[in-house]
Amino acid sequence: MTMSKDTKGKKMKREQSLVDSIVGERAVEVSTCGLLYRQAKVFHASLGVFLDYKLCQWSSNRLPDEEEEKKDSIWDRTHERNSKYLCKKFIGLEGLWVKLGQYLSSRADVMPPSYLEALSKCQDSLPARPFSEIKALLEKELGGRIEEHFEHVDPVPIACASIAQVHRARLVGGREVVIKAQHGRVAKRLLQDLKNLETLCDLVRRLEPDFDFSPVVREWAREIPGELDFRREAGNQRRVERNLAYLRPANAARLGVPDALAIDVTFPQIIDGLFTERVLVMSYIDGFKFL
Protein backbone atom coordinates (compact mmCIF):
# COMPACT_ATOMS: atom_id res chain seq x y z
CA MET A 1 0.00 0.00 0.00
CA THR A 2 1.43 3.39 -1.05
CA MET A 3 0.67 6.83 0.28
CA SER A 4 -0.41 9.56 -2.13
CA LYS A 5 1.43 12.90 -2.27
CA ASP A 6 -1.61 14.67 -0.82
CA THR A 7 -1.74 12.25 2.10
CA LYS A 8 2.00 12.61 2.72
CA GLY A 9 1.67 16.38 2.63
CA LYS A 10 -1.22 16.38 5.07
CA LYS A 11 0.66 14.03 7.41
CA MET A 12 3.78 16.21 7.35
CA LYS A 13 1.68 19.31 7.97
CA ARG A 14 0.04 17.66 10.99
CA GLU A 15 3.43 16.62 12.38
CA GLN A 16 4.94 20.05 11.88
CA SER A 17 2.15 21.67 13.88
CA LEU A 18 2.24 19.18 16.76
CA VAL A 19 3.99 21.57 19.13
CA ASP A 20 1.47 24.34 18.51
CA SER A 21 -1.50 22.00 18.84
CA ILE A 22 -0.27 20.36 22.06
CA VAL A 23 1.03 23.49 23.74
CA GLY A 24 -2.17 25.31 22.86
CA GLU A 25 -2.72 28.78 24.21
CA ARG A 26 0.81 29.01 25.63
CA ALA A 27 2.12 29.18 22.07
CA VAL A 28 1.13 32.84 21.85
CA GLU A 29 3.93 33.62 24.31
CA VAL A 30 6.56 32.75 21.69
CA SER A 31 8.00 35.89 20.06
CA THR A 32 8.98 35.64 16.40
CA CYS A 33 12.14 37.69 16.93
CA GLY A 34 13.31 35.57 19.84
CA LEU A 35 12.47 32.37 17.97
CA LEU A 36 14.50 33.39 14.93
CA TYR A 37 17.49 34.42 17.07
CA ARG A 38 17.53 31.14 19.00
CA GLN A 39 16.96 29.22 15.77
CA ALA A 40 20.06 30.83 14.29
CA LYS A 41 22.15 29.83 17.32
CA VAL A 42 20.72 26.29 17.36
CA PHE A 43 21.17 25.71 13.63
CA HIS A 44 24.70 27.10 13.70
CA ALA A 45 25.69 24.66 16.44
CA SER A 46 23.78 21.76 14.85
CA LEU A 47 25.33 22.33 11.43
CA GLY A 48 28.81 22.27 12.90
CA VAL A 49 28.19 18.98 14.69
CA PHE A 50 26.49 17.43 11.65
CA LEU A 51 29.36 18.33 9.31
CA ASP A 52 31.96 17.12 11.82
CA TYR A 53 30.29 13.71 12.03
CA LYS A 54 29.95 13.55 8.25
CA LEU A 55 33.69 14.19 7.97
CA CYS A 56 34.30 11.55 10.62
CA GLN A 57 32.15 9.08 8.69
CA TRP A 58 33.98 9.84 5.45
CA SER A 59 37.40 9.47 7.11
CA SER A 60 36.40 6.20 8.76
CA ASN A 61 34.96 4.71 5.57
CA ARG A 62 38.19 5.42 3.68
CA LEU A 63 40.14 3.09 5.96
CA PRO A 64 40.25 -0.64 5.20
CA ASP A 65 38.25 -2.95 7.45
CA GLU A 66 41.36 -4.39 9.07
CA GLU A 67 42.23 -0.99 10.57
CA GLU A 68 39.40 -1.18 13.07
CA GLU A 69 41.40 0.47 15.85
CA LYS A 70 42.07 3.56 13.75
CA LYS A 71 38.38 3.78 12.90
CA ASP A 72 37.44 3.55 16.55
CA SER A 73 39.99 6.23 17.38
CA ILE A 74 38.50 8.60 14.79
CA TRP A 75 35.02 8.11 16.19
CA ASP A 76 36.19 8.43 19.81
CA ARG A 77 37.91 11.75 19.12
CA THR A 78 34.82 13.02 17.32
CA HIS A 79 32.57 12.02 20.22
CA GLU A 80 34.93 13.64 22.72
CA ARG A 81 35.12 16.89 20.75
CA ASN A 82 31.41 17.24 20.07
CA SER A 83 30.22 16.16 23.52
CA LYS A 84 32.19 19.01 25.13
CA TYR A 85 31.04 21.44 22.45
CA LEU A 86 27.37 20.51 22.84
CA CYS A 87 27.55 20.68 26.64
CA LYS A 88 28.84 24.25 26.40
CA LYS A 89 26.13 25.16 23.88
CA PHE A 90 23.32 23.50 25.87
CA ILE A 91 24.26 25.36 29.04
CA GLY A 92 24.55 28.63 27.13
CA LEU A 93 21.17 28.21 25.44
CA GLU A 94 19.49 27.00 28.67
CA GLY A 95 15.84 25.95 28.56
CA LEU A 96 14.96 22.81 26.64
CA TRP A 97 18.53 22.24 25.53
CA VAL A 98 19.62 21.68 29.12
CA LYS A 99 16.80 19.14 29.46
CA LEU A 100 18.03 17.49 26.27
CA GLY A 101 21.51 17.30 27.80
CA GLN A 102 20.06 15.77 30.96
CA TYR A 103 18.14 13.22 28.92
CA LEU A 104 21.13 12.21 26.79
CA SER A 105 23.43 11.96 29.82
CA SER A 106 21.09 9.36 31.31
CA ARG A 107 21.04 7.15 28.20
CA ALA A 108 24.05 4.92 28.82
CA ASP A 109 22.37 2.34 26.57
CA VAL A 110 22.82 4.44 23.42
CA MET A 111 25.23 7.31 24.13
CA PRO A 112 29.05 7.05 23.98
CA PRO A 113 30.86 7.39 27.35
CA SER A 114 32.26 10.81 26.45
CA TYR A 115 28.72 12.18 26.08
CA LEU A 116 27.62 10.68 29.40
CA GLU A 117 30.53 12.35 31.17
CA ALA A 118 30.35 15.74 29.45
CA LEU A 119 26.56 16.16 29.52
CA SER A 120 26.31 15.12 33.18
CA LYS A 121 27.14 18.79 33.88
CA CYS A 122 23.62 19.59 32.67
CA GLN A 123 22.10 17.75 35.64
CA ASP A 124 22.52 20.28 38.47
CA SER A 125 25.64 22.37 37.89
CA LEU A 126 24.18 25.20 35.83
CA PRO A 127 24.77 28.92 36.35
CA ALA A 128 22.34 30.20 38.98
CA ARG A 129 20.07 33.22 38.63
CA PRO A 130 20.91 36.20 40.86
CA PHE A 131 19.25 36.01 44.26
CA SER A 132 17.62 39.40 43.61
CA GLU A 133 15.50 37.71 40.91
CA ILE A 134 14.58 34.87 43.28
CA LYS A 135 13.59 37.30 46.04
CA ALA A 136 11.41 39.28 43.62
CA LEU A 137 9.76 36.07 42.41
CA LEU A 138 9.02 34.87 45.97
CA GLU A 139 7.46 38.17 46.97
CA LYS A 140 5.37 38.28 43.80
CA GLU A 141 4.18 34.67 43.97
CA LEU A 142 3.70 34.29 47.74
CA GLY A 143 2.58 37.85 48.45
CA GLY A 144 4.14 40.26 50.92
CA ARG A 145 7.75 40.70 51.92
CA ILE A 146 10.01 37.67 51.97
CA GLU A 147 10.60 38.21 55.72
CA GLU A 148 6.92 37.56 56.36
CA HIS A 149 7.36 33.92 55.30
CA PHE A 150 11.01 33.09 55.96
CA GLU A 151 13.43 33.79 58.77
CA HIS A 152 16.30 33.06 56.42
CA VAL A 153 16.86 32.11 52.78
CA ASP A 154 20.31 30.98 51.67
CA PRO A 155 21.18 33.18 48.66
CA VAL A 156 23.38 30.41 47.22
CA PRO A 157 21.29 27.62 45.64
CA ILE A 158 22.02 23.99 46.47
CA ALA A 159 21.05 22.98 42.92
CA CYS A 160 20.23 24.64 39.63
CA ALA A 161 18.62 22.88 36.67
CA SER A 162 16.82 23.73 33.43
CA ILE A 163 13.51 24.93 34.90
CA ALA A 164 14.29 26.01 38.45
CA GLN A 165 16.87 26.38 41.18
CA VAL A 166 16.59 25.25 44.79
CA HIS A 167 17.49 27.22 47.93
CA ARG A 168 17.60 26.13 51.54
CA ALA A 169 15.53 28.29 53.86
CA ARG A 170 13.98 28.49 57.31
CA LEU A 171 10.33 29.35 57.80
CA VAL A 172 9.11 31.84 60.35
CA GLY A 173 8.86 29.53 63.35
CA GLY A 174 12.10 27.68 62.59
CA ARG A 175 11.12 24.82 60.25
CA GLU A 176 13.85 23.92 57.75
CA VAL A 177 12.62 23.92 54.15
CA VAL A 178 13.76 24.14 50.56
CA ILE A 179 12.41 26.55 47.96
CA LYS A 180 12.10 25.53 44.34
CA ALA A 181 11.93 28.74 42.31
CA GLN A 182 11.27 28.77 38.57
CA HIS A 183 13.66 30.70 36.35
CA GLY A 184 12.38 33.92 34.82
CA ARG A 185 11.09 33.60 31.24
CA VAL A 186 11.80 29.88 31.27
CA ALA A 187 8.28 29.08 30.04
CA LYS A 188 8.68 31.26 26.96
CA ARG A 189 12.12 29.86 26.20
CA LEU A 190 10.98 26.25 26.54
CA LEU A 191 8.14 26.85 24.11
CA GLN A 192 10.48 28.55 21.67
CA ASP A 193 12.90 25.67 21.97
CA LEU A 194 10.19 23.10 21.30
CA LYS A 195 9.49 24.81 17.99
CA ASN A 196 13.22 25.00 17.24
CA LEU A 197 13.68 21.32 18.09
CA GLU A 198 10.70 20.34 15.96
CA THR A 199 12.14 22.20 12.96
CA LEU A 200 15.60 20.74 13.54
CA CYS A 201 14.26 17.19 13.78
CA ASP A 202 12.34 17.67 10.52
CA LEU A 203 15.58 18.69 8.79
CA VAL A 204 17.50 15.74 10.26
CA ARG A 205 14.73 13.37 9.16
CA ARG A 206 15.01 14.64 5.59
CA LEU A 207 18.82 14.43 5.52
CA GLU A 208 19.05 11.14 7.45
CA PRO A 209 15.74 9.22 7.15
CA ASP A 210 16.91 6.62 9.67
CA PHE A 211 17.00 9.26 12.41
CA ASP A 212 13.43 10.28 13.20
CA PHE A 213 13.17 11.97 16.60
CA SER A 214 9.62 13.28 16.16
CA PRO A 215 8.19 10.83 18.77
CA VAL A 216 10.53 12.36 21.39
CA VAL A 217 9.45 15.88 20.42
CA ARG A 218 5.79 14.91 20.64
CA GLU A 219 6.28 13.40 24.09
CA TRP A 220 8.13 16.46 25.37
CA ALA A 221 5.50 18.77 23.89
CA ARG A 222 2.87 16.93 25.95
CA GLU A 223 4.86 16.86 29.18
CA ILE A 224 6.73 20.15 29.39
CA PRO A 225 3.73 22.48 29.86
CA GLY A 226 2.81 20.41 32.93
CA GLU A 227 6.35 20.66 34.31
CA LEU A 228 6.02 24.44 34.28
CA ASP A 229 3.18 24.33 36.82
CA PHE A 230 4.51 23.48 40.27
CA ARG A 231 0.96 23.09 41.60
CA ARG A 232 0.70 20.00 39.44
CA GLU A 233 4.01 18.74 40.82
CA ALA A 234 2.79 19.25 44.39
CA GLY A 235 -0.40 17.31 43.64
CA ASN A 236 1.51 14.46 42.00
CA GLN A 237 3.93 14.22 44.92
CA ARG A 238 1.10 13.99 47.44
CA ARG A 239 -0.67 11.39 45.31
CA VAL A 240 2.43 9.18 45.13
CA GLU A 241 2.90 9.46 48.89
CA ARG A 242 -0.70 8.35 49.50
CA ASN A 243 -0.39 5.46 47.06
CA LEU A 244 2.77 4.15 48.73
CA ALA A 245 1.57 4.66 52.29
CA TYR A 246 0.29 1.09 52.61
CA LEU A 247 3.76 -0.24 51.75
CA ARG A 248 5.45 1.41 54.73
CA PRO A 249 6.79 -1.31 57.05
CA ALA A 250 4.24 -0.68 59.82
CA ASN A 251 1.28 -0.66 57.44
CA ALA A 252 2.64 -3.52 55.34
CA ALA A 253 2.89 -5.83 58.36
CA ARG A 254 -0.65 -4.96 59.43
CA LEU A 255 -2.02 -5.58 55.93
CA GLY A 256 -0.10 -8.81 55.43
CA VAL A 257 2.23 -7.44 52.74
CA PRO A 258 5.49 -9.48 52.54
CA ASP A 259 8.53 -7.79 54.08
CA ALA A 260 10.32 -7.95 50.74
CA LEU A 261 7.70 -5.61 49.24
CA ALA A 262 7.72 -3.09 52.09
CA ILE A 263 9.12 0.33 51.19
CA ASP A 264 10.42 2.73 53.82
CA VAL A 265 10.38 6.03 51.93
CA THR A 266 10.37 9.55 53.34
CA PHE A 267 8.69 12.23 51.25
CA PRO A 268 9.30 15.96 51.63
CA GLN A 269 6.14 17.62 52.89
CA ILE A 270 4.54 20.30 50.73
CA ILE A 271 4.04 23.45 52.81
CA ASP A 272 0.40 24.52 52.56
CA GLY A 273 -0.05 28.08 51.36
CA LEU A 274 3.49 28.26 50.02
CA PHE A 275 3.25 26.74 46.57
CA THR A 276 2.14 28.41 43.35
CA GLU A 277 2.59 27.85 39.64
CA ARG A 278 6.22 29.02 39.85
CA VAL A 279 7.24 28.46 43.49
CA LEU A 280 7.22 25.27 45.57
CA VAL A 281 8.23 25.14 49.24
CA MET A 282 8.86 21.72 50.82
CA SER A 283 10.31 20.40 54.06
CA TYR A 284 14.06 19.84 53.96
CA ILE A 285 15.37 16.26 53.97
CA ASP A 286 19.09 15.64 54.17
CA GLY A 287 20.26 13.21 51.53
CA PHE A 288 22.88 12.47 48.88
CA LYS A 289 23.08 12.22 45.12
CA PHE A 290 23.08 8.66 43.77
CA LEU A 291 22.80 9.18 39.99
Secondary structure, DSSP 8 states (H G I E B T S, - for coil): ----HHHHHHHHHHHHTHHHHHHGGGGGG--HHHHHHHHHHHHHHHHHHHHHHHHHHHHHHHS-TT-HHHHHHHHHHHHHHHHHHHHHHHHHH-THHHHHHHHHHT-TTTS-HHHHHHHGGGTTB-----HHHHHHHHHHHH-S-GGGTEEEE-SS-SEE-SSEEEEEEEETTS-EEEEEEE-TTHHHHHHHHHHHHHHHHHHHHHH-TT---HHHHHHHHHHHHHHT-HHHHHHHHHHHHHHHGGGSHHHHHHHT--GGG--------EEEEEE-SSEEEEE--------
